[in-house]
Amino acid sequence: MTKDEHIDYWLKSADHDLSAAESLFKSEKYDWCLFIGHLVLEKTLKAIFCL
C-alpha cells in the first residue's frame, strides 16, 4: 500500500465508525457510542501520523 492508500483507508474507516457512533447516540446507547467514538479518534490520528 502507498502512503496515500493508508491515509485513505484510515479516514474511510473512521468515517464509517463515526456513522455508527451517531446511530448509537440517537438510540441512547451512550456507552457504545463512546467506545466507537474512541476508535474514530484513534483511526483519525493514525491517518494524521501517516502524513
C-alpha positions as CSV (number, residue, x, y, z in Angstrom):
1,M,0.0,0.0,0.0
2,T,1.1,3.5,-0.7
3,K,1.1,6.2,1.9
4,D,-2.0,7.8,0.3
5,E,-3.8,4.5,0.3
6,H,-3.0,4.1,4.1
7,I,-4.4,7.5,4.8
8,D,-7.5,6.9,2.7
9,Y,-8.1,3.6,4.4
10,W,-7.9,5.0,7.9
11,L,-10.1,8.0,7.1
12,K,-12.8,5.9,5.4
13,S,-12.8,3.5,8.3
14,A,-13.1,6.4,10.8
15,D,-16.0,7.9,8.8
16,H,-17.8,4.6,8.8
17,D,-17.3,4.2,12.5
18,L,-18.5,7.8,13.0
19,S,-21.8,7.0,11.3
20,A,-22.2,4.0,13.7
21,A,-21.4,6.2,16.7
22,E,-24.1,8.7,15.6
23,S,-26.6,5.9,15.3
24,L,-25.7,4.6,18.7
25,F,-26.0,8.1,20.2
26,K,-29.5,8.6,18.7
27,S,-30.6,5.3,20.2
28,E,-29.2,6.4,23.6
29,K,-26.6,3.7,23.7
30,Y,-24.0,6.1,25.1
31,D,-21.5,3.6,26.4
32,W,-21.1,2.0,22.9
33,C,-21.2,5.4,21.3
34,L,-18.2,6.5,23.4
35,F,-16.4,3.2,22.6
36,I,-16.8,3.6,18.9
37,G,-16.0,7.4,19.2
38,H,-12.7,6.4,20.7
39,L,-12.0,4.2,17.7
40,V,-12.8,7.1,15.4
41,L,-10.3,9.2,17.2
42,E,-7.6,6.5,17.0
43,K,-8.1,5.9,13.3
44,T,-8.1,9.6,12.5
45,L,-4.8,10.0,14.5
46,K,-3.3,7.1,12.6
47,A,-4.2,8.8,9.3
48,I,-2.6,12.0,10.5
49,F,0.6,10.2,11.6
50,C,0.8,8.7,8.1
51,L,1.3,12.2,6.8
